[in-house]
């Protein structure tokens, strides 16, 4: 579950005020709105990357309003994927587990689970420099999901992909969400993408978020 209760957000000179909505546990929510309306600012505030000056953010029944990003239980895929270019695919997938001090055997098992789920086992020893757009997005998803977060936040994850890869990745997102029952908040401008994936569509217009349920 993701709940924002009258939240004010400050990011540089940009501010959002009195933002409220709820996404049920296990739902796939799409956030839509015009360029510059504050979608990414809002997503980053949920992840702990922008300052909340008023109100409350509750994730998976925990008040996380003032917690650090690593304490919120969120898997986050920014728009550019932000893969670690000095690491192999394996090490990208293992990164969140190593900083949480998982045992090596458990890390190996989890990385293989993710690679099987995402169809990237042949890529594990590859450098991220040589990945296609679709391959890089699968690795970014795997890294975000590695520590089994209850919440997954995606900032336009399909926007840089060609049509065929976008369709494949959209199907992958459907599979992941149904299998893992993670609660998803996904920013997009694509109506077809929204209609295919969403249980809940959030429309951001003139500083107000309104909800539509499928």
Backbone as ProteinMPNN parsed JSONL, in Angstrom:
{"seq_chain_A": "XXXXXXXXXXXXXXXXXXXXXXXXXXXXXXXXXXXXXXXXXXXXXXXXXXXXXXXXXXXXXXXXXXXXXXXXXXXXXXXXXXXXXXXXXXXXXXXXXXXXXXXXXXXXXXXXXXXXXXXXXXXXXXXXXXXXXXXXXXXXXXXXXXXXXXXXXXXXXXXXXXXXXXXXXXXXXXXXXXXXXXXXXXXXXXXXXXXXXXXXXXXXXXXXXXXXXX", "coords_chain_A": {"N_chain_A": [[0.837, -1.193, 0.0], [0.442, 2.264, -0.736], [0.238, 5.386, 0.644], [-0.429, 8.805, 0.555], [-0.884, 11.606, 2.525], [-2.124, 14.637, 2.5], [0.322, 15.876, 1.608], [3.095, 18.044, 1.404], [5.696, 19.034, -0.758], [9.06, 19.871, -1.337], [11.363, 20.792, -3.756], [14.121, 22.17, -4.65], [13.359, 25.133, -6.275], [10.847, 24.341, -6.823], [7.582, 23.325, -5.852], [5.109, 21.184, -4.371], [1.782, 20.915, -3.161], [-0.407, 19.714, -0.615], [-0.947, 16.984, -1.457], [-2.723, 14.061, -1.918], [-3.453, 10.613, -1.93], [-4.289, 7.099, -2.306], [-2.889, 3.942, -2.915], [-3.848, 0.675, -3.255], [-2.62, -2.274, -1.536], [-0.57, -4.401, -3.427], [-1.481, -3.468, -5.873], [-1.255, -2.207, -9.267], [-0.31, 0.844, -10.117], [-0.623, 3.638, -12.241], [0.836, 6.739, -12.9], [-0.039, 9.69, -14.406], [0.363, 12.713, -16.32], [0.876, 16.13, -17.44], [4.01, 17.175, -18.908], [6.334, 18.471, -16.629], [4.594, 18.825, -14.526], [5.138, 17.711, -12.084], [5.436, 14.993, -11.579], [7.738, 13.285, -11.407], [9.03, 14.562, -9.287], [7.218, 14.023, -7.238], [7.314, 11.193, -7.174], [9.982, 10.83, -6.431], [9.933, 11.987, -3.907], [8.392, 10.123, -2.506], [10.222, 8.071, -2.542], [12.109, 9.137, -0.891], [13.91, 11.02, -1.764], [13.312, 13.653, -2.199], [12.348, 16.508, -0.251], [9.87, 16.339, 2.233], [7.683, 18.611, 3.535], [5.371, 18.805, 4.905], [2.599, 16.838, 6.057], [2.051, 13.263, 5.475], [3.641, 10.209, 4.566], [2.859, 6.93, 3.953], [3.967, 3.685, 3.693], [3.379, 0.374, 2.95], [2.069, 0.04, 5.415], [3.733, 1.467, 7.143], [4.841, 4.496, 8.567], [6.819, 6.449, 6.72], [7.716, 8.966, 6.365], [9.871, 10.562, 7.251], [12.029, 8.917, 6.989], [15.209, 7.629, 5.816], [16.121, 7.036, 2.335], [17.062, 4.312, 1.982], [15.802, 3.011, 4.033], [13.156, 2.672, 3.477], [12.069, 0.534, 2.087], [11.733, 0.379, -0.701], [11.94, -0.427, -4.106], [13.533, 1.187, -6.697], [13.434, 2.422, -9.961], [14.967, 4.69, -11.813], [14.507, 7.089, -14.538], [16.639, 6.849, -16.359], [17.635, 4.403, -15.708], [20.127, 4.085, -14.391], [22.296, 2.253, -14.022], [25.175, 0.668, -12.562], [28.046, 1.349, -14.073], [30.617, 0.422, -13.85], [30.426, -2.109, -12.965], [29.643, -5.614, -13.388], [26.718, -7.253, -14.837], [25.868, -9.205, -13.019], [26.97, -8.184, -10.61], [25.595, -5.761, -10.4], [23.01, -6.729, -9.859], [23.501, -7.965, -7.465], [24.188, -5.93, -5.751], [22.443, -4.483, -3.893], [21.979, -6.479, -2.086], [24.45, -7.128, -1.033], [25.097, -4.762, 0.378], [23.255, -4.996, 2.329], [24.266, -7.021, 3.714], [23.849, -9.769, 3.103], [24.432, -13.322, 3.092], [26.933, -14.928, 1.052], [26.126, -17.249, -0.392], [23.343, -16.977, -0.346], [23.081, -14.626, -1.79], [24.008, -15.43, -4.317], [22.026, -17.325, -4.975], [19.723, -15.687, -5.018], [20.347, -13.84, -7.056], [20.419, -15.57, -9.254], [17.749, -16.404, -9.281], [16.499, -13.97, -9.96], [17.681, -13.507, -12.461], [16.654, -15.656, -13.924], [13.903, -15.06, -13.79], [13.813, -12.661, -15.204], [14.913, -13.277, -17.603], [17.68, -13.004, -18.199], [19.92, -14.527, -17.757], [22.122, -15.325, -19.51], [23.499, -12.942, -19.559], [24.856, -12.356, -17.236], [27.616, -12.142, -16.651], [28.374, -10.092, -18.226], [29.491, -6.763, -19.106], [27.782, -3.749, -18.25], [28.005, -1.826, -20.161], [27.627, -2.828, -22.691], [24.998, -3.509, -23.172], [21.761, -3.798, -24.685], [18.951, -1.484, -24.968], [16.605, -2.72, -23.948], [17.709, -4.895, -22.546], [19.232, -3.546, -20.606], [17.173, -2.321, -19.189], [15.896, -4.512, -18.06], [17.9, -5.411, -16.333], [18.041, -3.201, -14.62], [15.501, -3.36, -13.456], [15.784, -5.818, -12.145], [17.81, -5.213, -10.286], [16.43, -3.361, -8.703], [14.469, -4.99, -7.598], [15.82, -6.832, -6.113], [16.162, -7.129, -3.26], [13.693, -7.894, -2.437], [11.563, -5.851, -2.186], [8.503, -4.401, -0.902], [7.376, -2.369, -2.343], [7.494, -0.916, -5.568], [8.875, 1.543, -7.561], [8.686, 3.247, -10.597], [10.078, 5.266, -13.033], [9.003, 6.343, -15.914], [9.718, 3.844, -17.353], [9.67, 2.632, -19.874], [10.039, 4.47, -21.837], [12.328, 5.023, -23.407], [12.619, 2.917, -25.095], [12.441, 0.924, -28.109], [9.56, 0.099, -30.208], [8.92, -2.738, -30.312], [10.512, -3.753, -28.228], [9.448, -2.329, -26.128], [6.872, -3.428, -25.956], [7.526, -6.07, -25.22], [8.77, -5.587, -22.728], [6.717, -4.432, -21.324], [4.995, -6.626, -21.1], [6.644, -8.179, -19.48], [6.66, -6.629, -17.135], [3.987, -6.923, -16.354], [3.997, -9.681, -15.763], [5.885, -9.82, -13.662], [4.647, -8.242, -11.68], [2.29, -9.67, -11.151], [3.329, -12.113, -10.286], [4.993, -11.482, -8.089], [3.458, -9.812, -6.553], [4.005, -7.234, -5.806], [3.532, -3.819, -4.865], [3.036, -1.324, -7.203], [4.119, 1.812, -8.483], [4.063, 3.722, -11.269], [5.307, 5.889, -13.602], [4.127, 7.292, -16.626], [3.641, 8.564, -19.996], [2.176, 7.343, -21.853], [-0.823, 6.292, -23.07], [-1.786, 3.783, -23.921], [-0.021, 2.042, -22.675], [-0.679, 2.631, -20.026], [-3.382, 1.794, -19.92], [-3.106, -0.919, -20.37], [-1.565, -1.888, -18.201], [-2.506, -0.861, -15.743], [-4.148, -1.101, -12.565], [-5.003, 1.009, -11.12], [-5.335, 4.322, -12.154], [-3.706, 7.301, -11.787], [-4.211, 10.676, -12.158], [-2.455, 13.567, -12.678], [-3.025, 16.854, -12.365], [-2.854, 20.292, -12.502], [-1.797, 20.443, -9.926], [-3.304, 18.645, -8.479], [-4.123, 15.334, -7.615], [-6.05, 12.889, -9.051], [-8.06, 9.903, -8.945], [-8.635, 6.91, -10.832], [-10.15, 3.787, -11.042], [-9.603, 0.578, -12.426]], "CA_chain_A": [[0.0, 0.0, 0.0], [1.088, 3.573, -0.737], [-0.703, 6.442, 1.011], [0.029, 10.161, 0.809], [-1.927, 12.328, 3.247], [-1.897, 16.09, 2.524], [1.772, 16.017, 1.581], [3.777, 19.147, 0.727], [7.02, 18.605, -1.187], [9.937, 20.948, -1.786], [12.508, 20.347, -4.543], [14.665, 23.408, -5.199], [12.346, 26.192, -6.332], [9.568, 23.732, -7.189], [6.86, 22.814, -4.68], [3.784, 20.596, -4.506], [1.073, 21.107, -1.902], [-1.631, 18.984, -0.263], [-1.119, 15.822, -2.323], [-3.298, 12.914, -1.2], [-4.028, 9.479, -2.664], [-3.956, 5.788, -1.77], [-2.783, 2.814, -3.839], [-3.997, -0.531, -2.436], [-1.557, -3.276, -1.523], [-0.548, -5.309, -4.562], [-2.041, -2.861, -7.084], [-0.364, -1.579, -10.235], [-0.81, 2.204, -10.321], [0.036, 4.467, -13.24], [0.733, 8.175, -12.662], [0.033, 10.415, -15.669], [0.196, 14.159, -16.229], [1.667, 16.888, -18.401], [5.413, 17.405, -18.605], [6.578, 19.578, -15.71], [3.569, 18.969, -13.485], [5.685, 17.283, -10.799], [5.328, 13.545, -11.387], [9.004, 12.744, -10.901], [9.228, 15.151, -7.953], [6.377, 13.262, -6.321], [7.866, 9.838, -7.05], [11.235, 10.91, -5.672], [9.588, 12.243, -2.502], [7.999, 8.832, -1.944], [11.459, 7.299, -2.367], [12.958, 9.788, 0.105], [14.923, 11.821, -2.436], [12.887, 15.049, -2.094], [11.952, 16.821, 1.12], [8.464, 16.526, 2.592], [7.617, 19.667, 4.551], [4.099, 18.693, 5.62], [1.837, 15.648, 5.708], [2.539, 11.942, 5.858], [3.751, 9.149, 3.564], [2.778, 5.605, 4.566], [4.266, 2.61, 2.752], [3.252, -0.963, 3.556], [1.629, 0.237, 6.808], [4.743, 2.156, 7.947], [5.045, 5.917, 8.313], [8.213, 6.585, 6.28], [7.846, 10.365, 5.951], [11.182, 11.136, 7.568], [13.064, 7.889, 6.911], [16.15, 7.689, 4.705], [15.691, 6.194, 1.21], [17.368, 2.895, 2.161], [14.977, 2.468, 5.106], [11.743, 2.741, 3.087], [11.595, -0.692, 1.472], [11.311, 0.695, -2.066], [12.79, -0.639, -5.269], [13.344, 2.369, -7.537], [14.091, 2.455, -11.266], [14.867, 6.033, -12.398], [14.24, 7.086, -15.972], [17.811, 6.404, -17.116], [18.058, 3.101, -15.213], [21.205, 4.348, -13.43], [23.105, 1.074, -13.732], [26.568, 0.911, -12.203], [28.746, 1.002, -15.307], [31.884, -0.245, -13.533], [30.113, -3.444, -12.451], [28.968, -6.56, -14.271], [25.288, -7.436, -14.591], [25.754, -9.947, -11.749], [27.269, -7.306, -9.476], [24.474, -4.836, -10.265], [21.911, -7.425, -9.204], [23.914, -8.329, -6.106], [24.612, -4.756, -4.984], [21.579, -4.184, -2.747], [22.084, -7.583, -1.135], [25.741, -7.006, -0.354], [25.076, -3.682, 1.375], [22.413, -5.488, 3.427], [25.077, -8.057, 4.36], [23.405, -11.134, 2.863], [25.472, -14.319, 2.904], [27.28, -15.096, -0.359], [25.285, -18.279, -1.012], [22.008, -16.411, -0.518], [23.182, -13.664, -2.886], [24.092, -16.194, -5.572], [20.716, -17.901, -5.242], [18.777, -14.632, -5.366], [20.704, -13.31, -8.37], [19.984, -16.537, -10.253], [16.283, -16.299, -9.336], [16.166, -12.761, -10.717], [18.097, -13.699, -13.845], [15.669, -16.557, -14.533], [12.639, -14.334, -13.912], [13.942, -11.568, -16.169], [15.464, -13.783, -18.859], [18.987, -12.38, -18.445], [21.003, -15.396, -17.278], [23.341, -15.254, -20.342], [24.142, -11.625, -19.461], [25.309, -12.085, -15.878], [29.031, -11.761, -16.585], [28.613, -9.007, -19.178], [29.532, -5.374, -18.664], [26.552, -3.026, -18.588], [28.262, -0.936, -21.302], [27.303, -3.466, -23.963], [23.622, -3.982, -23.152], [20.732, -3.062, -25.425], [18.03, -0.761, -24.09], [15.737, -3.662, -23.252], [18.519, -5.651, -21.593], [19.565, -2.65, -19.494], [15.981, -2.098, -18.371], [15.688, -5.733, -17.278], [18.88, -5.402, -15.249], [17.611, -2.168, -13.669], [14.377, -3.927, -12.713], [16.311, -6.841, -11.252], [18.503, -4.568, -9.171], [15.419, -2.764, -7.825], [13.681, -6.039, -6.954], [16.715, -7.835, -5.527], [15.989, -7.357, -1.819], [12.273, -8.2, -2.262], [10.821, -4.719, -1.618], [7.059, -4.454, -1.092], [6.989, -1.249, -3.197], [8.35, -0.695, -6.72], [8.605, 2.832, -8.209], [9.262, 3.242, -11.936], [9.95, 6.564, -13.688], [8.974, 6.173, -17.367], [10.674, 2.762, -17.636], [9.606, 2.142, -21.245], [10.032, 5.607, -22.764], [13.498, 5.049, -24.292], [12.696, 1.643, -25.806], [11.723, 0.836, -29.377], [8.197, -0.418, -30.056], [8.886, -4.169, -29.993], [11.084, -3.94, -26.89], [8.473, -1.78, -25.179], [5.81, -4.427, -25.79], [8.103, -7.183, -24.451], [9.02, -5.159, -21.357], [5.398, -4.256, -20.731], [4.548, -7.967, -20.717], [7.477, -8.582, -18.353], [6.169, -5.928, -15.95], [2.756, -7.617, -15.955], [4.367, -10.965, -15.161], [6.539, -9.557, -12.374], [3.689, -7.738, -10.688], [1.376, -10.75, -10.784], [4.051, -13.164, -9.575], [5.566, -11.004, -6.835], [2.416, -9.048, -5.842], [4.564, -5.981, -5.335], [2.741, -2.631, -5.17], [3.807, -0.578, -8.202], [3.763, 3.156, -8.929], [4.761, 3.763, -12.561], [5.038, 7.107, -14.371], [4.18, 7.181, -18.082], [2.796, 9.444, -20.811], [1.589, 6.481, -22.881], [-2.158, 5.83, -22.656], [-1.902, 2.344, -24.14], [0.744, 1.443, -21.578], [-1.474, 2.787, -18.806], [-4.583, 0.969, -19.983], [-2.73, -2.331, -20.3], [-0.943, -2.289, -16.944], [-2.986, -0.241, -14.506], [-5.338, -1.3, -11.753], [-5.363, 2.357, -10.694], [-4.712, 5.402, -12.902], [-3.667, 8.581, -11.084], [-4.012, 11.782, -13.094], [-1.895, 14.729, -11.991], [-3.413, 18.029, -13.149], [-2.949, 21.538, -11.745], [-1.442, 20.205, -8.537], [-4.258, 17.738, -7.843], [-4.091, 13.946, -8.084], [-7.348, 12.222, -9.027], [-7.927, 8.461, -9.117], [-9.579, 6.093, -11.577], [-9.876, 2.361, -10.82], [-10.06, -0.307, -13.5]], "C_chain_A": [[0.873, 1.244, 0.0], [0.02, 4.614, -0.415], [0.043, 7.749, 1.212], [-1.134, 10.937, 1.4], [-1.535, 13.794, 3.374], [-0.408, 16.434, 2.557], [2.182, 17.272, 0.808], [5.207, 18.725, 0.447], [7.792, 19.802, -1.71], [11.119, 20.342, -2.516], [13.099, 21.566, -5.244], [13.627, 24.512, -5.131], [10.955, 25.661, -6.653], [8.905, 23.152, -5.949], [5.53, 22.213, -5.103], [3.096, 20.69, -3.152], [-0.166, 20.224, -1.822], [-1.946, 17.84, -1.221], [-1.609, 14.644, -1.492], [-3.783, 11.864, -2.189], [-3.611, 8.193, -1.96], [-3.925, 4.767, -2.898], [-2.874, 1.547, -3.006], [-2.798, -1.47, -2.541], [-1.68, -4.2, -2.728], [-1.105, -4.755, -5.85], [-0.938, -2.325, -7.975], [-0.967, -0.219, -10.565], [0.049, 2.924, -11.357], [-0.227, 5.934, -12.896], [0.967, 8.898, -13.978], [-0.162, 11.91, -15.421], [1.113, 14.844, -17.215], [3.121, 17.0, -17.942], [5.562, 18.622, -17.693], [5.585, 19.728, -14.588], [4.05, 18.49, -12.119], [5.647, 15.795, -10.546], [6.607, 12.955, -10.798], [9.329, 13.292, -9.52], [8.447, 14.378, -6.902], [6.935, 11.856, -6.092], [9.133, 9.849, -6.197], [10.989, 11.242, -4.203], [9.152, 10.957, -1.81], [9.237, 7.988, -1.654], [12.401, 7.926, -1.346], [14.018, 10.689, -0.479], [14.564, 13.303, -2.494], [12.244, 15.281, -0.732], [10.443, 17.005, 1.25], [8.398, 17.526, 3.744], [6.33, 19.623, 5.364], [3.434, 17.401, 5.183], [2.589, 14.374, 6.006], [2.562, 11.011, 4.654], [3.788, 7.82, 4.297], [2.987, 4.564, 3.478], [4.203, 1.282, 3.475], [2.998, -0.852, 5.056], [2.688, 0.856, 7.717], [4.788, 3.63, 7.565], [6.524, 6.12, 7.989], [8.566, 8.034, 5.976], [9.247, 10.91, 6.145], [12.299, 10.09, 7.582], [13.991, 8.133, 5.715], [15.68, 6.767, 3.579], [15.905, 4.7, 1.435], [16.505, 2.223, 3.214], [13.505, 2.321, 4.708], [11.201, 1.468, 2.451], [11.074, -0.496, 0.06], [12.375, 0.247, -3.055], [12.495, 0.464, -6.264], [14.125, 2.215, -8.832], [13.922, 3.85, -11.84], [14.787, 5.95, -13.91], [15.425, 6.564, -16.781], [18.339, 5.046, -16.653], [19.159, 3.161, -14.176], [21.96, 3.081, -13.035], [24.522, 1.493, -13.359], [27.445, 0.426, -13.355], [30.101, 0.345, -15.061], [31.684, -1.666, -13.032], [29.503, -4.302, -13.543], [27.473, -6.575, -13.965], [25.085, -8.154, -13.256], [25.939, -9.0, -10.566], [26.209, -6.222, -9.301], [23.32, -5.478, -9.511], [22.231, -7.733, -7.744], [24.119, -7.133, -5.191], [23.769, -4.52, -3.73], [21.654, -5.267, -1.684], [23.39, -7.518, -0.361], [25.719, -5.902, 0.703], [24.156, -4.028, 2.545], [23.034, -6.701, 4.114], [24.457, -9.455, 4.267], [24.622, -12.044, 2.755], [25.705, -14.555, 1.404], [26.404, -16.126, -1.064], [23.878, -17.755, -1.28], [21.991, -15.393, -1.655], [23.194, -14.388, -4.229], [22.73, -16.771, -5.954], [19.722, -16.841, -5.699], [19.078, -14.044, -6.741], [20.255, -14.269, -9.466], [18.462, -16.54, -10.398], [15.86, -15.11, -10.192], [16.513, -12.926, -12.191], [17.124, -14.608, -14.588], [14.351, -15.826, -14.783], [12.68, -13.326, -15.054], [14.52, -12.008, -17.507], [16.827, -13.207, -19.207], [20.151, -13.243, -17.96], [22.247, -15.329, -18.172], [24.113, -13.94, -20.198], [24.914, -11.416, -18.166], [26.764, -11.631, -15.794], [29.374, -10.623, -17.548], [28.77, -7.679, -18.471], [28.222, -4.695, -19.043], [26.755, -2.079, -19.764], [27.694, -1.497, -22.598], [25.874, -3.989, -24.042], [22.746, -3.149, -24.088], [19.821, -2.342, -24.443], [17.135, -1.693, -23.292], [16.482, -4.483, -22.225], [18.849, -4.804, -20.37], [18.36, -2.427, -18.592], [15.663, -3.327, -17.528], [16.667, -5.805, -16.098], [18.487, -4.373, -14.187], [16.428, -2.657, -12.829], [14.864, -4.971, -11.705], [17.015, -6.243, -10.05], [17.502, -3.974, -8.183], [14.663, -3.807, -7.024], [14.512, -6.983, -6.087], [16.412, -8.144, -4.072], [14.532, -7.593, -1.431], [11.505, -7.046, -1.608], [9.326, -4.9, -1.82], [6.538, -3.394, -2.062], [8.004, -1.137, -4.332], [7.929, 0.601, -7.399], [9.384, 2.91, -9.516], [9.014, 4.59, -12.604], [10.129, 6.387, -15.194], [9.922, 5.059, -17.833], [10.694, 2.298, -19.083], [9.849, 3.24, -22.277], [11.179, 5.589, -23.765], [13.609, 3.798, -25.161], [11.975, 1.714, -27.142], [10.41, 0.073, -29.178], [8.178, -1.886, -29.622], [9.424, -4.437, -28.592], [10.143, -3.417, -25.827], [7.356, -2.775, -24.914], [6.309, -5.597, -24.943], [8.278, -6.805, -22.98], [7.717, -4.915, -20.614], [4.841, -5.597, -20.264], [5.337, -8.476, -19.517], [6.997, -7.916, -17.065], [4.871, -6.551, -15.437], [3.08, -8.909, -15.217], [4.964, -10.767, -13.775], [5.52, -9.154, -11.32], [2.735, -8.837, -10.236], [2.071, -11.825, -9.953], [4.499, -12.714, -8.193], [4.561, -10.248, -5.97], [2.984, -7.791, -5.183], [3.605, -4.844, -5.708], [3.578, -1.716, -6.052], [3.228, 0.815, -8.405], [4.669, 3.491, -10.108], [4.335, 5.046, -13.279], [5.122, 6.796, -15.861], [3.332, 8.281, -18.708], [1.968, 8.639, -21.81], [0.256, 5.908, -22.404], [-2.322, 4.329, -22.839], [-1.185, 1.563, -23.043], [-0.071, 1.469, -20.285], [-2.669, 1.848, -18.804], [-4.261, -0.507, -19.871], [-2.323, -2.736, -18.891], [-1.747, -1.934, -15.702], [-4.208, -0.911, -13.894], [-5.904, 0.048, -11.326], [-4.626, 3.339, -11.593], [-4.848, 6.691, -12.097], [-3.359, 9.665, -12.105], [-3.613, 13.028, -12.31], [-2.174, 15.949, -12.854], [-3.588, 19.221, -12.229], [-2.75, 21.302, -10.241], [-2.361, 19.274, -7.783], [-4.139, 16.349, -8.458], [-5.485, 13.345, -7.951], [-7.168, 10.764, -9.429], [-9.024, 7.896, -10.002], [-9.185, 4.642, -11.37], [-10.405, 1.568, -11.989], [-10.849, -1.469, -12.929]], "O_chain_A": [[1.916, 1.281, 0.653], [-0.986, 4.715, -1.117], [1.03, 7.802, 1.947], [-2.236, 10.932, 0.853], [-0.73, 14.162, 4.229], [0.054, 17.182, 3.418], [1.688, 17.532, -0.289], [5.863, 18.13, 1.303], [7.252, 20.64, -2.432], [11.809, 19.477, -1.974], [12.63, 21.954, -6.314], [13.079, 24.797, -4.067], [9.997, 26.428, -6.745], [9.57, 22.561, -5.098], [4.903, 22.664, -6.061], [3.743, 20.562, -2.113], [-0.872, 20.014, -2.809], [-3.06, 17.732, -1.732], [-0.993, 14.275, -0.491], [-4.447, 12.19, -3.173], [-2.703, 8.191, -1.129], [-4.826, 4.729, -3.737], [-2.044, 1.353, -2.117], [-2.061, -1.447, -3.527], [-2.758, -4.719, -3.016], [-1.202, -5.484, -6.837], [0.165, -2.026, -7.517], [-2.01, -0.138, -11.215], [1.276, 2.83, -11.347], [-1.365, 6.324, -12.634], [2.02, 8.753, -14.599], [-0.776, 12.313, -14.434], [2.021, 14.222, -17.765], [3.42, 16.93, -16.75], [4.983, 19.676, -17.955], [5.7, 20.646, -13.775], [3.443, 18.822, -11.101], [5.81, 15.365, -9.404], [6.564, 12.217, -9.813], [9.848, 12.567, -8.671], [8.95, 14.111, -5.81], [7.016, 11.39, -4.955], [9.327, 8.981, -5.346], [11.759, 10.819, -3.34], [9.503, 10.726, -0.653], [9.296, 7.279, -0.649], [13.397, 7.307, -0.971], [14.941, 11.09, 0.229], [15.421, 14.13, -2.805], [11.671, 14.369, -0.138], [9.823, 17.732, 0.474], [8.99, 17.307, 4.8], [6.202, 20.307, 6.379], [3.67, 16.918, 4.076], [3.615, 14.379, 6.687], [1.646, 11.01, 3.832], [4.641, 7.601, 5.157], [2.281, 4.553, 2.47], [4.879, 1.076, 4.482], [3.618, -1.548, 5.86], [2.562, 0.783, 8.94], [4.776, 3.973, 6.383], [7.382, 5.984, 8.861], [9.613, 8.301, 5.387], [9.755, 11.641, 5.294], [13.381, 10.336, 8.116], [13.602, 8.762, 4.732], [14.928, 5.824, 3.826], [15.027, 3.899, 1.115], [16.471, 0.994, 3.289], [12.691, 1.887, 5.523], [9.988, 1.334, 2.291], [10.093, -1.123, -0.339], [13.563, 0.508, -2.865], [11.341, 0.665, -6.643], [15.319, 1.918, -8.818], [12.836, 4.181, -12.316], [14.975, 4.884, -14.496], [15.225, 5.897, -17.796], [19.37, 4.584, -17.142], [19.154, 2.406, -13.204], [22.233, 2.859, -11.856], [25.005, 2.541, -13.788], [27.567, -0.778, -13.581], [30.675, -0.234, -15.983], [32.652, -2.355, -12.71], [28.922, -3.792, -14.501], [27.018, -5.996, -12.979], [24.233, -7.762, -12.458], [25.146, -9.018, -9.626], [25.943, -5.801, -8.175], [22.72, -4.857, -8.633], [21.34, -7.756, -6.895], [24.214, -7.3, -3.975], [24.31, -4.374, -2.634], [21.418, -4.999, -0.506], [23.427, -7.821, 0.831], [26.257, -6.077, 1.796], [24.257, -3.434, 3.619], [22.418, -7.326, 4.978], [24.523, -10.233, 5.218], [25.707, -11.602, 2.376], [24.791, -14.402, 0.594], [25.985, -15.911, -2.201], [23.288, -18.053, -2.318], [21.013, -15.301, -2.397], [22.482, -14.008, -5.159], [22.329, -16.713, -7.116], [18.968, -17.057, -6.648], [18.156, -13.777, -7.511], [19.759, -13.828, -10.502], [17.944, -16.665, -11.508], [14.976, -15.226, -11.042], [15.74, -12.535, -13.066], [16.805, -14.36, -15.751], [13.755, -15.954, -15.852], [11.701, -13.159, -15.781], [14.609, -11.211, -18.44], [17.108, -12.947, -20.377], [21.257, -12.735, -17.774], [23.354, -15.279, -17.636], [25.249, -13.834, -20.66], [25.569, -10.386, -18.011], [27.102, -10.811, -14.94], [30.537, -10.239, -17.668], [28.25, -7.484, -17.373], [27.618, -5.039, -20.059], [25.777, -1.573, -20.317], [27.322, -0.743, -23.498], [25.57, -4.826, -24.892], [22.966, -1.95, -24.258], [19.904, -2.559, -23.234], [16.925, -1.486, -22.097], [15.956, -4.748, -21.144], [18.759, -5.275, -19.236], [18.501, -2.354, -17.371], [15.205, -3.193, -16.393], [16.294, -6.213, -14.999], [18.59, -4.645, -12.991], [16.366, -2.394, -11.628], [14.413, -5.002, -10.56], [16.84, -6.709, -8.924], [17.692, -4.068, -6.971], [14.256, -3.544, -5.892], [13.958, -7.842, -5.401], [16.406, -9.312, -3.683], [14.17, -7.508, -0.257], [10.862, -7.245, -0.577], [8.914, -5.496, -2.815], [5.411, -3.489, -2.549], [9.21, -1.243, -4.111], [6.766, 0.755, -7.774], [10.591, 2.671, -9.544], [7.865, 5.015, -12.731], [11.251, 6.292, -15.691], [10.831, 5.312, -18.624], [11.643, 1.63, -19.493], [9.862, 2.962, -23.476], [11.021, 6.095, -24.876], [14.591, 3.636, -25.886], [11.015, 2.469, -27.298], [10.177, -0.52, -28.125], [7.491, -2.236, -28.663], [8.866, -5.247, -27.852], [10.046, -3.992, -24.743], [6.937, -2.948, -23.77], [5.602, -6.064, -24.051], [7.975, -7.6, -22.091], [7.626, -5.163, -19.411], [4.282, -5.699, -19.172], [4.778, -9.128, -18.635], [6.934, -8.562, -16.019], [4.679, -6.69, -14.229], [2.501, -9.195, -14.168], [4.595, -11.46, -12.828], [5.534, -9.668, -10.201], [2.408, -8.921, -9.053], [1.479, -12.383, -9.028], [4.398, -13.473, -7.229], [4.793, -10.063, -4.776], [2.503, -7.348, -4.14], [2.944, -4.903, -6.745], [4.703, -1.368, -5.694], [2.012, 0.988, -8.491], [5.892, 3.538, -9.968], [3.149, 5.261, -13.531], [6.052, 6.13, -16.315], [2.445, 8.851, -18.074], [1.147, 9.204, -22.533], [0.213, 5.133, -21.448], [-2.934, 3.669, -22.0], [-1.686, 0.552, -22.552], [-0.145, 0.482, -19.554], [-2.94, 1.183, -17.804], [-5.059, -1.274, -19.333], [-2.694, -3.815, -18.429], [-1.673, -2.647, -14.701], [-5.169, -1.245, -14.586], [-7.116, 0.214, -11.187], [-3.416, 3.21, -11.781], [-5.955, 7.119, -11.768], [-2.367, 9.584, -12.829], [-4.324, 13.479, -11.411], [-1.628, 16.073, -13.951], [-4.377, 19.173, -11.284], [-3.444, 21.883, -9.407], [-2.222, 19.121, -6.57], [-4.064, 16.208, -9.678], [-6.039, 13.3, -6.853], [-6.239, 10.425, -10.161], [-10.176, 8.326, -9.946], [-8.012, 4.295, -11.505], [-11.499, 1.828, -12.492], [-11.319, -2.325, -13.679]]}, "name": "protein", "num_of_chains": 1, "seq": "XXXXXXXXXXXXXXXXXXXXXXXXXXXXXXXXXXXXXXXXXXXXXXXXXXXXXXXXXXXXXXXXXXXXXXXXXXXXXXXXXXXXXXXXXXXXXXXXXXXXXXXXXXXXXXXXXXXXXXXXXXXXXXXXXXXXXXXXXXXXXXXXXXXXXXXXXXXXXXXXXXXXXXXXXXXXXXXXXXXXXXXXXXXXXXXXXXXXXXXXXXXXXXXXXXXXXX"}
